[in-house]
Amino acid sequence: MNFTIISLSDAVYDSEYTIHSVDHISSAVSGLRGYGIFPGSKIKKLFSSPAGTLSAYEIMGTVIALRKDTSENISVVPADNH
């Protein structure tokens, strides 16, 4: 299988991704499992704040905001390639 793993913070707007892995070293990331952020989940980047420090994502029918440093610890692949 040939696919490119990228950071969630680098995701393209309105494209669906599959979460590949979550770096649990960051304390901010460790509590996100309850929001559906775990390997295999589908996620879509909706928009970012003007400063680029926060981005909104749709996951499991819910919109959540993540800080850039948190989203950098989540690896994704394009949903159509997974």
C-alpha positions in Angstrom: 0.0 0.0 0.0 1.4 3.3 -1.0 0.2 6.4 0.8 1.7 9.6 2.3 1.4 10.2 6.1 1.1 13.8 7.0 0.4 15.8 10.1 -3.2 16.8 10.7 -2.1 20.4 10.8 -1.0 20.1 7.2 -4.3 18.6 6.0 -6.1 20.3 3.1 -9.4 21.9 3.8 -12.6 19.9 3.0 -10.7 16.7 2.3 -11.4 13.6 4.3 -8.5 11.8 6.1 -8.2 8.7 8.1 -6.2 9.0 11.4 -3.1 6.9 11.1 -1.6 7.4 14.6 -1.7 9.7 17.6 1.4 10.7 19.5 0.3 10.2 23.1 3.5 11.9 24.5 1.7 15.2 24.4 -0.6 15.6 27.4 -3.0 17.7 25.3 -3.4 14.7 22.8 -3.9 12.0 25.5 -7.4 13.1 26.3 -8.7 13.3 22.8 -9.8 9.7 22.4 -13.2 10.6 23.9 -13.7 12.9 21.0 -13.2 10.1 18.5 -9.5 10.9 17.8 -7.9 7.5 17.4 -6.4 5.5 14.5 -9.0 4.5 11.9 -11.4 7.5 12.5 -12.3 9.8 9.6 -11.6 13.5 10.1 -12.0 16.6 7.9 -10.3 20.0 8.3 -13.0 22.7 8.0 -11.2 26.1 8.6 -8.5 27.8 10.6 -8.4 30.9 12.7 -6.9 34.0 11.1 -3.7 33.6 13.1 -3.5 29.9 12.2 -3.2 28.8 15.8 -6.6 27.0 16.0 -8.3 24.8 13.4 -11.8 23.4 13.3 -12.2 19.7 12.3 -15.3 17.5 11.8 -15.1 14.1 13.3 -18.0 11.7 13.9 -20.5 14.4 13.1 -19.1 16.9 15.6 -17.0 20.0 15.1 -14.0 20.4 17.4 -11.2 23.0 17.6 -7.6 21.9 18.1 -4.5 24.0 18.6 -1.9 23.7 16.0 0.6 22.1 18.4 -1.9 19.4 19.2 -2.9 18.7 15.6 0.8 18.3 14.8 0.9 15.2 17.0 -1.9 13.5 14.9 -0.8 11.7 11.7 -3.3 11.2 8.9 -3.6 9.7 5.4 -6.0 10.6 2.7 -9.2 8.6 3.3 -9.4 7.4 -0.3 -5.9 5.9 0.0 -6.4 4.0 3.2 
